[in-house]
Amino acid sequence: MAIRQVLTQSSRKKIIYLLIILVCLVVLDGLITEYLIDGGIASEANPFLETLVGEPAFLILKAVGALICAFILFDVYRRFPKTAVVATWIAVVGYFAIVLWNVSLIFLA
């Protein structure tokens, strides 16, 4: 029983770290996107957020949306741990690719 508790606590820490990384990547994406758009290097690909870029509401919406998603994924983790971990990894890899693309635009400009 004690070994199972230790494994559960270790897994719980891993998903929390993954979710923190995900939220940070989403916020970083918003910051880099604003920088790129202000510099005339790029445009927002999301039509729902396009009108908000440059407004304080843009970063607030990105941060709050990321936190809500993280809480939802953590709730899913409590019932379906494997599904939540896979979904979180997919989101982290996806946002890492987006941030990497945005950073490459800075260096290519």
KOLGU-4560 file (N, C-alpha, C; in nm, 3 decimals, padded with zeros to 5 digits):
<recs>
<n_xx: 00.082 n_yy: -00.120 n_zz: 00.000 ca_xx: 00.000 ca_yy: 00.000 ca_zz: 00.000 c_xx: 00.085 c_yy: 00.125 c_zz: 00.000 mol: A seq: 1 type: MET>
<n_xx: 00.195 n_yy: 00.127 n_zz: 00.077 ca_xx: 00.281 ca_yy: 00.244 ca_zz: 00.085 c_xx: 00.351 c_yy: 00.270 c_zz: -00.048 mol: A seq: 2 type: ALA>
<n_xx: 00.392 n_yy: 00.166 n_zz: -00.118 ca_xx: 00.458 ca_yy: 00.183 ca_zz: -00.248 c_xx: 00.361 c_yy: 00.245 c_zz: -00.348 mol: A seq: 3 type: ILE>
<n_xx: 00.238 n_yy: 00.201 n_zz: -00.346 ca_xx: 00.138 ca_yy: 00.256 ca_zz: -00.438 c_xx: 00.115 c_yy: 00.405 c_zz: -00.411 mol: A seq: 4 type: ARG>
<n_xx: 00.113 n_yy: 00.444 n_zz: -00.284 ca_xx: 00.096 ca_yy: 00.584 ca_zz: -00.248 c_xx: 00.213 c_yy: 00.666 c_zz: -00.298 mol: A seq: 5 type: GLN>
<n_xx: 00.334 n_yy: 00.615 n_zz: -00.284 ca_xx: 00.453 ca_yy: 00.687 ca_zz: -00.331 c_xx: 00.447 c_yy: 00.704 c_zz: -00.482 mol: A seq: 6 type: VAL>
<n_xx: 00.410 n_yy: 00.597 n_zz: -00.554 ca_xx: 00.399 ca_yy: 00.606 ca_zz: -00.699 c_xx: 00.291 c_yy: 00.705 c_zz: -00.740 mol: A seq: 7 type: LEU>
<n_xx: 00.180 n_yy: 00.706 n_zz: -00.669 ca_xx: 00.072 ca_yy: 00.799 ca_zz: -00.700 c_xx: 00.115 c_yy: 00.942 c_zz: -00.677 mol: A seq: 8 type: THR>
<n_xx: 00.186 n_yy: 00.968 n_zz: -00.568 ca_xx: 00.234 ca_yy: 01.102 ca_zz: -00.539 c_xx: 00.336 c_yy: 01.147 c_zz: -00.643 mol: A seq: 9 type: GLN>
<n_xx: 00.422 n_yy: 01.056 n_zz: -00.687 ca_xx: 00.521 ca_yy: 01.087 ca_zz: -00.789 c_xx: 00.454 c_yy: 01.120 c_zz: -00.921 mol: A seq: 10 type: SER>
<n_xx: 00.354 n_yy: 01.042 n_zz: -00.958 ca_xx: 00.279 ca_yy: 01.067 ca_zz: -01.082 c_xx: 00.203 c_yy: 01.198 c_zz: -01.074 mol: A seq: 11 type: SER>
<n_xx: 00.151 n_yy: 01.227 n_zz: -00.956 ca_xx: 00.075 ca_yy: 01.351 ca_zz: -00.937 c_xx: 00.167 c_yy: 01.472 c_zz: -00.954 mol: A seq: 12 type: ARG>
<n_xx: 00.289 n_yy: 01.463 n_zz: -00.903 ca_xx: 00.385 ca_yy: 01.571 ca_zz: -00.920 c_xx: 00.420 c_yy: 01.590 c_zz: -01.067 mol: A seq: 13 type: LYS>
<n_xx: 00.434 n_yy: 01.480 n_zz: -01.139 ca_xx: 00.469 ca_yy: 01.488 ca_zz: -01.281 c_xx: 00.361 c_yy: 01.559 c_zz: -01.361 mol: A seq: 14 type: LYS>
<n_xx: 00.236 n_yy: 01.527 n_zz: -01.337 ca_xx: 00.128 ca_yy: 01.594 ca_zz: -01.412 c_xx: 00.121 c_yy: 01.741 c_zz: -01.374 mol: A seq: 15 type: ILE>
<n_xx: 00.145 n_yy: 01.772 n_zz: -01.248 ca_xx: 00.143 ca_yy: 01.913 ca_zz: -01.206 c_xx: 00.255 c_yy: 01.989 c_zz: -01.277 mol: A seq: 16 type: ILE>
<n_xx: 00.375 n_yy: 01.931 n_zz: -01.284 ca_xx: 00.486 ca_yy: 01.996 ca_zz: -01.356 c_xx: 00.451 c_yy: 02.014 c_zz: -01.503 mol: A seq: 17 type: TYR>
<n_xx: 00.394 n_yy: 01.911 n_zz: -01.563 ca_xx: 00.354 ca_yy: 01.921 ca_zz: -01.704 c_xx: 00.251 c_yy: 02.032 c_zz: -01.726 mol: A seq: 18 type: LEU>
<n_xx: 00.155 n_yy: 02.042 n_zz: -01.636 ca_xx: 00.053 ca_yy: 02.146 ca_zz: -01.649 c_xx: 00.111 c_yy: 02.286 c_zz: -01.630 mol: A seq: 19 type: LEU>
<n_xx: 00.207 n_yy: 02.299 n_zz: -01.540 ca_xx: 00.274 ca_yy: 02.428 ca_zz: -01.521 c_xx: 00.351 c_yy: 02.465 c_zz: -01.648 mol: A seq: 20 type: ILE>
<n_xx: 00.419 n_yy: 02.369 n_zz: -01.706 ca_xx: 00.492 ca_yy: 02.394 ca_zz: -01.831 c_xx: 00.395 c_yy: 02.434 c_zz: -01.940 mol: A seq: 21 type: ILE>
<n_xx: 00.280 n_yy: 02.367 n_zz: -01.949 ca_xx: 00.181 ca_yy: 02.401 ca_zz: -02.050 c_xx: 00.132 c_yy: 02.544 c_zz: -02.034 mol: A seq: 22 type: LEU>
<n_xx: 00.097 n_yy: 02.584 n_zz: -01.914 ca_xx: 00.049 ca_yy: 02.720 ca_zz: -01.890 c_xx: 00.158 c_yy: 02.821 c_zz: -01.927 mol: A seq: 23 type: VAL>
<n_xx: 00.281 n_yy: 02.793 n_zz: -01.889 ca_xx: 00.392 ca_yy: 02.884 ca_zz: -01.922 c_xx: 00.411 c_yy: 02.896 c_zz: -02.073 mol: A seq: 24 type: CYS>
<n_xx: 00.400 n_yy: 02.784 n_zz: -02.144 ca_xx: 00.414 ca_yy: 02.788 ca_zz: -02.290 c_xx: 00.303 c_yy: 02.869 c_zz: -02.356 mol: A seq: 25 type: LEU>
<n_xx: 00.181 n_yy: 02.857 n_zz: -02.306 ca_xx: 00.069 ca_yy: 02.933 ca_zz: -02.362 c_xx: 00.091 c_yy: 03.083 c_zz: -02.340 mol: A seq: 26 type: VAL>
<n_xx: 00.133 n_yy: 03.121 n_zz: -02.219 ca_xx: 00.158 ca_yy: 03.262 ca_zz: -02.191 c_xx: 00.277 c_yy: 03.312 c_zz: -02.273 mol: A seq: 27 type: VAL>
<n_xx: 00.382 n_yy: 03.231 n_zz: -02.285 ca_xx: 00.498 ca_yy: 03.268 ca_zz: -02.366 c_xx: 00.457 c_yy: 03.287 c_zz: -02.511 mol: A seq: 28 type: LEU>
<n_xx: 00.371 n_yy: 03.201 n_zz: -02.561 ca_xx: 00.318 ca_yy: 03.216 ca_zz: -02.697 c_xx: 00.249 c_yy: 03.351 c_zz: -02.712 mol: A seq: 29 type: ASP>
<n_xx: 00.169 n_yy: 03.389 n_zz: -02.613 ca_xx: 00.101 ca_yy: 03.518 ca_zz: -02.620 c_xx: 00.197 c_yy: 03.635 c_zz: -02.620 mol: A seq: 30 type: GLY>
<n_xx: 00.300 n_yy: 03.629 n_zz: -02.535 ca_xx: 00.399 ca_yy: 03.737 ca_zz: -02.528 c_xx: 00.476 c_yy: 03.750 c_zz: -02.659 mol: A seq: 31 type: LEU>
<n_xx: 00.521 n_yy: 03.638 n_zz: -02.712 ca_xx: 00.597 ca_yy: 03.641 ca_zz: -02.837 c_xx: 00.508 c_yy: 03.685 c_zz: -02.952 mol: A seq: 32 type: ILE>
<n_xx: 00.384 n_yy: 03.641 n_zz: -02.954 ca_xx: 00.291 ca_yy: 03.682 ca_zz: -03.058 c_xx: 00.271 c_yy: 03.833 c_zz: -03.056 mol: A seq: 33 type: THR>
<n_xx: 00.253 n_yy: 03.890 n_zz: -02.938 ca_xx: 00.237 ca_yy: 04.036 ca_zz: -02.930 c_xx: 00.362 c_yy: 04.107 c_zz: -02.980 mol: A seq: 34 type: GLU>
<n_xx: 00.479 n_yy: 04.056 n_zz: -02.945 ca_xx: 00.604 ca_yy: 04.116 ca_zz: -02.991 c_xx: 00.613 c_yy: 04.110 c_zz: -03.143 mol: A seq: 35 type: TYR>
<n_xx: 00.580 n_yy: 03.995 n_zz: -03.201 ca_xx: 00.588 ca_yy: 03.978 ca_zz: -03.345 c_xx: 00.489 c_yy: 04.067 c_zz: -03.419 mol: A seq: 36 type: LEU>
<n_xx: 00.370 n_yy: 04.079 n_zz: -03.366 ca_xx: 00.268 ca_yy: 04.160 ca_zz: -03.431 c_xx: 00.302 c_yy: 04.309 c_zz: -03.419 mol: A seq: 37 type: ILE>
<n_xx: 00.351 n_yy: 04.350 n_zz: -03.301 ca_xx: 00.392 ca_yy: 04.490 ca_zz: -03.284 c_xx: 00.504 c_yy: 04.527 c_zz: -03.380 mol: A seq: 38 type: ASP>
<n_xx: 00.591 n_yy: 04.431 n_zz: -03.408 ca_xx: 00.701 ca_yy: 04.455 ca_zz: -03.501 c_xx: 00.664 c_yy: 04.438 c_zz: -03.646 mol: A seq: 39 type: GLY>
<n_xx: 00.540 n_yy: 04.400 n_zz: -03.673 ca_xx: 00.495 ca_yy: 04.381 ca_zz: -03.810 c_xx: 00.552 c_yy: 04.256 c_zz: -03.876 mol: A seq: 40 type: GLY>
<n_xx: 00.599 n_yy: 04.164 n_zz: -03.795 ca_xx: 00.663 ca_yy: 04.042 ca_zz: -03.848 c_xx: 00.561 c_yy: 03.932 c_zz: -03.875 mol: A seq: 41 type: ILE>
<n_xx: 00.454 n_yy: 03.929 n_zz: -03.798 ca_xx: 00.357 ca_yy: 03.819 ca_zz: -03.808 c_xx: 00.217 c_yy: 03.871 c_zz: -03.779 mol: A seq: 42 type: ALA>
<n_xx: 00.121 n_yy: 03.780 n_zz: -03.791 ca_xx: -00.017 ca_yy: 03.811 ca_zz: -03.755 c_xx: -00.074 c_yy: 03.695 c_zz: -03.673 mol: A seq: 43 type: SER>
<n_xx: -00.178 n_yy: 03.723 n_zz: -03.598 ca_xx: -00.242 ca_yy: 03.621 ca_zz: -03.516 c_xx: -00.319 c_yy: 03.525 c_zz: -03.605 mol: A seq: 44 type: GLU>
<n_xx: -00.294 n_yy: 03.396 n_zz: -03.590 ca_xx: -00.360 ca_yy: 03.295 ca_zz: -03.673 c_xx: -00.501 c_yy: 03.263 c_zz: -03.623 mol: A seq: 45 type: ALA>
<n_xx: -00.527 n_yy: 03.286 n_zz: -03.495 ca_xx: -00.658 ca_yy: 03.255 ca_zz: -03.437 c_xx: -00.753 c_yy: 03.372 c_zz: -03.463 mol: A seq: 46 type: ASN>
<n_xx: -00.858 n_yy: 03.351 n_zz: -03.544 ca_xx: -00.948 ca_yy: 03.463 ca_zz: -03.576 c_xx: -01.025 c_yy: 03.515 c_zz: -03.455 mol: A seq: 47 type: PRO>
<n_xx: -01.044 n_yy: 03.434 n_zz: -03.353 ca_xx: -01.115 ca_yy: 03.480 ca_zz: -03.233 c_xx: -01.029 c_yy: 03.574 c_zz: -03.149 mol: A seq: 48 type: PHE>
<n_xx: -00.898 n_yy: 03.554 n_zz: -03.152 ca_xx: -00.807 ca_yy: 03.638 ca_zz: -03.073 c_xx: -00.747 c_yy: 03.753 c_zz: -03.154 mol: A seq: 49 type: LEU>
<n_xx: -00.764 n_yy: 03.750 n_zz: -03.283 ca_xx: -00.701 ca_yy: 03.849 ca_zz: -03.370 c_xx: -00.734 c_yy: 03.993 c_zz: -03.331 mol: A seq: 50 type: GLU>
<n_xx: -00.857 n_yy: 04.018 n_zz: -03.296 ca_xx: -00.897 ca_yy: 04.155 ca_zz: -03.261 c_xx: -00.847 c_yy: 04.197 c_zz: -03.123 mol: A seq: 51 type: THR>
<n_xx: -00.807 n_yy: 04.102 n_zz: -03.041 ca_xx: -00.762 ca_yy: 04.133 ca_zz: -02.905 c_xx: -00.612 c_yy: 04.157 c_zz: -02.893 mol: A seq: 52 type: LEU>
<n_xx: -00.536 n_yy: 04.123 n_zz: -02.996 ca_xx: -00.391 ca_yy: 04.138 ca_zz: -02.989 c_xx: -00.357 c_yy: 04.285 c_zz: -02.970 mol: A seq: 53 type: VAL>
<n_xx: -00.268 n_yy: 04.311 n_zz: -02.875 ca_xx: -00.230 ca_yy: 04.448 ca_zz: -02.843 c_xx: -00.309 c_yy: 04.505 c_zz: -02.727 mol: A seq: 54 type: GLY>
<n_xx: -00.416 n_yy: 04.439 n_zz: -02.691 ca_xx: -00.499 ca_yy: 04.480 ca_zz: -02.577 c_xx: -00.455 c_yy: 04.400 c_zz: -02.454 mol: A seq: 55 type: GLU>
<n_xx: -00.473 n_yy: 04.456 n_zz: -02.336 ca_xx: -00.442 ca_yy: 04.378 ca_zz: -02.214 c_xx: -00.527 c_yy: 04.250 c_zz: -02.204 mol: A seq: 56 type: PRO>
<n_xx: -00.645 n_yy: 04.254 n_zz: -02.262 ca_xx: -00.734 ca_yy: 04.139 ca_zz: -02.254 c_xx: -00.676 c_yy: 04.017 c_zz: -02.326 mol: A seq: 57 type: ALA>
<n_xx: -00.588 n_yy: 04.040 n_zz: -02.423 ca_xx: -00.530 ca_yy: 03.928 ca_zz: -02.498 c_xx: -00.452 c_yy: 03.836 c_zz: -02.406 mol: A seq: 58 type: PHE>
<n_xx: -00.356 n_yy: 03.892 n_zz: -02.333 ca_xx: -00.275 ca_yy: 03.808 ca_zz: -02.243 c_xx: -00.355 c_yy: 03.755 c_zz: -02.126 mol: A seq: 59 type: LEU>
<n_xx: -00.450 n_yy: 03.834 n_zz: -02.078 ca_xx: -00.536 ca_yy: 03.788 ca_zz: -01.969 c_xx: -00.616 c_yy: 03.667 c_zz: -02.016 mol: A seq: 60 type: ILE>
<n_xx: -00.672 n_yy: 03.675 n_zz: -02.136 ca_xx: -00.751 ca_yy: 03.565 ca_zz: -02.191 c_xx: -00.664 c_yy: 03.442 c_zz: -02.214 mol: A seq: 61 type: LEU>
<n_xx: -00.542 n_yy: 03.461 n_zz: -02.265 ca_xx: -00.452 ca_yy: 03.348 ca_zz: -02.284 c_xx: -00.419 c_yy: 03.280 c_zz: -02.151 mol: A seq: 62 type: LYS>
<n_xx: -00.385 n_yy: 03.361 n_zz: -02.049 ca_xx: -00.346 ca_yy: 03.306 ca_zz: -01.919 c_xx: -00.464 c_yy: 03.237 c_zz: -01.851 mol: A seq: 63 type: ALA>
<n_xx: -00.578 n_yy: 03.302 n_zz: -01.850 ca_xx: -00.696 ca_yy: 03.244 ca_zz: -01.785 c_xx: -00.742 c_yy: 03.118 c_zz: -01.858 mol: A seq: 64 type: VAL>
<n_xx: -00.740 n_yy: 03.123 n_zz: -01.990 ca_xx: -00.778 ca_yy: 03.005 ca_zz: -02.069 c_xx: -00.685 c_yy: 02.888 c_zz: -02.043 mol: A seq: 65 type: GLY>
<n_xx: -00.555 n_yy: 02.917 n_zz: -02.034 ca_xx: -00.457 ca_yy: 02.811 ca_zz: -02.006 c_xx: -00.478 c_yy: 02.752 c_zz: -01.867 mol: A seq: 66 type: ALA>
<n_xx: -00.505 n_yy: 02.838 n_zz: -01.770 ca_xx: -00.530 ca_yy: 02.788 ca_zz: -01.634 c_xx: -00.656 c_yy: 02.703 c_zz: -01.626 mol: A seq: 67 type: LEU>
<n_xx: -00.760 n_yy: 02.745 n_zz: -01.694 ca_xx: -00.884 ca_yy: 02.668 ca_zz: -01.696 c_xx: -00.858 c_yy: 02.530 c_zz: -01.759 mol: A seq: 68 type: ILE>
<n_xx: -00.786 n_yy: 02.529 n_zz: -01.870 ca_xx: -00.753 ca_yy: 02.401 ca_zz: -01.934 c_xx: -00.670 c_yy: 02.313 c_zz: -01.842 mol: A seq: 69 type: CYS>
<n_xx: -00.575 n_yy: 02.374 n_zz: -01.770 ca_xx: -00.492 ca_yy: 02.297 ca_zz: -01.677 c_xx: -00.577 c_yy: 02.236 c_zz: -01.566 mol: A seq: 70 type: ALA>
<n_xx: -00.670 n_yy: 02.313 n_zz: -01.512 ca_xx: -00.757 ca_yy: 02.259 ca_zz: -01.407 c_xx: -00.845 c_yy: 02.147 c_zz: -01.461 mol: A seq: 71 type: PHE>
<n_xx: -00.894 n_yy: 02.162 n_zz: -01.583 ca_xx: -00.975 ca_yy: 02.056 ca_zz: -01.644 c_xx: -00.892 c_yy: 01.930 c_zz: -01.665 mol: A seq: 72 type: ILE>
<n_xx: -00.771 n_yy: 01.947 n_zz: -01.717 ca_xx: -00.684 ca_yy: 01.831 ca_zz: -01.737 c_xx: -00.649 c_yy: 01.764 c_zz: -01.605 mol: A seq: 73 type: LEU>
<n_xx: -00.629 n_yy: 01.843 n_zz: -01.499 ca_xx: -00.601 ca_yy: 01.783 ca_zz: -01.369 c_xx: -00.722 c_yy: 01.707 c_zz: -01.317 mol: A seq: 74 type: PHE>
<n_xx: -00.841 n_yy: 01.759 n_zz: -01.341 ca_xx: -00.962 ca_yy: 01.690 ca_zz: -01.301 c_xx: -00.978 c_yy: 01.558 c_zz: -01.378 mol: A seq: 75 type: ASP>
<n_xx: -00.947 n_yy: 01.562 n_zz: -01.506 ca_xx: -00.951 ca_yy: 01.439 ca_zz: -01.586 c_xx: -00.847 c_yy: 01.340 c_zz: -01.533 mol: A seq: 76 type: VAL>
<n_xx: -00.731 n_yy: 01.392 n_zz: -01.493 ca_xx: -00.624 ca_yy: 01.307 ca_zz: -01.441 c_xx: -00.669 c_yy: 01.226 c_zz: -01.319 mol: A seq: 77 type: TYR>
<n_xx: -00.751 n_yy: 01.286 n_zz: -01.235 ca_xx: -00.795 ca_yy: 01.215 ca_zz: -01.115 c_xx: -00.880 c_yy: 01.094 c_zz: -01.149 mol: A seq: 78 type: ARG>
<n_xx: -00.950 n_yy: 01.097 n_zz: -01.261 ca_xx: -01.034 ca_yy: 00.983 ca_zz: -01.300 c_xx: -00.971 c_yy: 00.894 c_zz: -01.405 mol: A seq: 79 type: ARG>
<n_xx: -00.901 n_yy: 00.958 n_zz: -01.500 ca_xx: -00.839 ca_yy: 00.886 ca_zz: -01.612 c_xx: -00.694 c_yy: 00.933 c_zz: -01.628 mol: A seq: 80 type: PHE>
<n_xx: -00.605 n_yy: 00.887 n_zz: -01.541 ca_xx: -00.468 ca_yy: 00.940 ca_zz: -01.539 c_xx: -00.394 c_yy: 00.926 c_zz: -01.672 mol: A seq: 81 type: PRO>
<n_xx: -00.401 n_yy: 00.811 n_zz: -01.735 ca_xx: -00.326 ca_yy: 00.790 ca_zz: -01.859 c_xx: -00.376 c_yy: 00.883 c_zz: -01.970 mol: A seq: 82 type: LYS>
<n_xx: -00.507 n_yy: 00.898 n_zz: -01.980 ca_xx: -00.564 ca_yy: 00.986 ca_zz: -02.082 c_xx: -00.520 c_yy: 01.130 c_zz: -02.061 mol: A seq: 83 type: THR>
<n_xx: -00.522 n_yy: 01.174 n_zz: -01.937 ca_xx: -00.483 ca_yy: 01.312 ca_zz: -01.907 c_xx: -00.335 c_yy: 01.336 c_zz: -01.933 mol: A seq: 84 type: ALA>
<n_xx: -00.252 n_yy: 01.240 n_zz: -01.899 ca_xx: -00.108 ca_yy: 01.255 ca_zz: -01.923 c_xx: -00.079 c_yy: 01.262 c_zz: -02.073 mol: A seq: 85 type: VAL>
<n_xx: -00.142 n_yy: 01.175 n_zz: -02.150 ca_xx: -00.122 ca_yy: 01.177 ca_zz: -02.295 c_xx: -00.172 c_yy: 01.309 c_zz: -02.354 mol: A seq: 86 type: VAL>
<n_xx: -00.290 n_yy: 01.352 n_zz: -02.314 ca_xx: -00.345 ca_yy: 01.477 ca_zz: -02.366 c_xx: -00.257 c_yy: 01.596 c_zz: -02.328 mol: A seq: 87 type: ALA>
<n_xx: -00.206 n_yy: 01.595 n_zz: -02.207 ca_xx: -00.119 ca_yy: 01.704 ca_zz: -02.163 c_xx: 00.012 c_yy: 01.705 c_zz: -02.239 mol: A seq: 88 type: THR>
<n_xx: 00.070 n_yy: 01.588 n_zz: -02.261 ca_xx: 00.193 ca_yy: 01.581 ca_zz: -02.339 c_xx: 00.171 c_yy: 01.631 c_zz: -02.482 mol: A seq: 89 type: TRP>
<n_xx: 00.058 n_yy: 01.594 n_zz: -02.541 ca_xx: 00.027 ca_yy: 01.641 ca_zz: -02.677 c_xx: 00.018 c_yy: 01.793 c_zz: -02.679 mol: A seq: 90 type: ILE>
<n_xx: -00.048 n_yy: 01.850 n_zz: -02.579 ca_xx: -00.061 ca_yy: 01.996 ca_zz: -02.572 c_xx: 00.074 c_yy: 02.063 c_zz: -02.549 mol: A seq: 91 type: ALA>
<n_xx: 00.156 n_yy: 02.006 n_zz: -02.462 ca_xx: 00.289 ca_yy: 02.063 ca_zz: -02.435 c_xx: 00.375 c_yy: 02.059 c_zz: -02.561 mol: A seq: 92 type: VAL>
<n_xx: 00.377 n_yy: 01.947 n_zz: -02.629 ca_xx: 00.456 ca_yy: 01.935 ca_zz: -02.752 c_xx: 00.403 c_yy: 02.032 c_zz: -02.858 mol: A seq: 93 type: VAL>
<n_xx: 00.271 n_yy: 02.041 n_zz: -02.870 ca_xx: 00.212 ca_yy: 02.133 ca_zz: -02.968 c_xx: 00.247 c_yy: 02.278 c_zz: -02.939 mol: A seq: 94 type: GLY>
<n_xx: 00.233 n_yy: 02.319 n_zz: -02.815 ca_xx: 00.266 ca_yy: 02.458 ca_zz: -02.782 c_xx: 00.416 c_yy: 02.483 c_zz: -02.787 mol: A seq: 95 type: TYR>
<n_xx: 00.498 n_yy: 02.382 n_zz: -02.757 ca_xx: 00.642 ca_yy: 02.398 ca_zz: -02.772 c_xx: 00.677 c_yy: 02.424 c_zz: -02.918 mol: A seq: 96 type: PHE>
<n_xx: 00.611 n_yy: 02.351 n_zz: -03.008 ca_xx: 00.634 ca_yy: 02.371 ca_zz: -03.152 c_xx: 00.591 c_yy: 02.512 c_zz: -03.194 mol: A seq: 97 type: ALA>
<n_xx: 00.479 n_yy: 02.560 n_zz: -03.141 ca_xx: 00.432 ca_yy: 02.695 ca_zz: -03.175 c_xx: 00.530 c_yy: 02.799 c_zz: -03.124 mol: A seq: 98 type: ILE>
<n_xx: 00.576 n_yy: 02.785 n_zz: -03.000 ca_xx: 00.672 ca_yy: 02.880 ca_zz: -02.944 c_xx: 00.803 c_yy: 02.875 c_zz: -03.023 mol: A seq: 99 type: VAL>
<n_xx: 00.848 n_yy: 02.756 n_zz: -03.059 ca_xx: 00.969 ca_yy: 02.742 ca_zz: -03.138 c_xx: 00.953 c_yy: 02.812 c_zz: -03.274 mol: A seq: 100 type: LEU>
<n_xx: 00.839 n_yy: 02.795 n_zz: -03.337 ca_xx: 00.811 ca_yy: 02.862 ca_zz: -03.464 c_xx: 00.814 c_yy: 03.014 c_zz: -03.446 mol: A seq: 101 type: TRP>
<n_xx: 00.749 n_yy: 03.063 n_zz: -03.342 ca_xx: 00.747 ca_yy: 03.208 ca_zz: -03.319 c_xx: 00.887 c_yy: 03.263 c_zz: -03.293 mol: A seq: 102 type: ASN>
<n_xx: 00.967 n_yy: 03.190 n_zz: -03.217 ca_xx: 01.104 ca_yy: 03.235 ca_zz: -03.190 c_xx: 01.186 c_yy: 03.233 c_zz: -03.319 mol: A seq: 103 type: VAL>
<n_xx: 01.163 n_yy: 03.134 n_zz: -03.404 ca_xx: 01.236 ca_yy: 03.130 ca_zz: -03.531 c_xx: 01.201 c_yy: 03.250 c_zz: -03.617 mol: A seq: 104 type: SER>
<n_xx: 01.077 n_yy: 03.297 n_zz: -03.609 ca_xx: 01.038 ca_yy: 03.417 ca_zz: -03.684 c_xx: 01.113 c_yy: 03.541 c_zz: -03.636 mol: A seq: 105 type: LEU>
<n_xx: 01.141 n_yy: 03.547 n_zz: -03.508 ca_xx: 01.218 ca_yy: 03.660 ca_zz: -03.454 c_xx: 01.357 c_yy: 03.661 c_zz: -03.515 mol: A seq: 106 type: ILE>
<n_xx: 01.421 n_yy: 03.543 n_zz: -03.521 ca_xx: 01.558 ca_yy: 03.536 ca_zz: -03.572 c_xx: 01.565 c_yy: 03.548 c_zz: -03.724 mol: A seq: 107 type: PHE>
<n_xx: 01.458 n_yy: 03.510 n_zz: -03.793 ca_xx: 01.459 ca_yy: 03.519 ca_zz: -03.939 c_xx: 01.422 c_yy: 03.658 c_zz: -03.990 mol: A seq: 108 type: LEU>
<n_xx: 01.365 n_yy: 03.738 n_zz: -03.903 ca_xx: 01.320 ca_yy: 03.872 ca_zz: -03.946 c_xx: 01.435 c_yy: 03.971 c_zz: -03.954 mol: A seq: 109 type: ALA>
</recs>
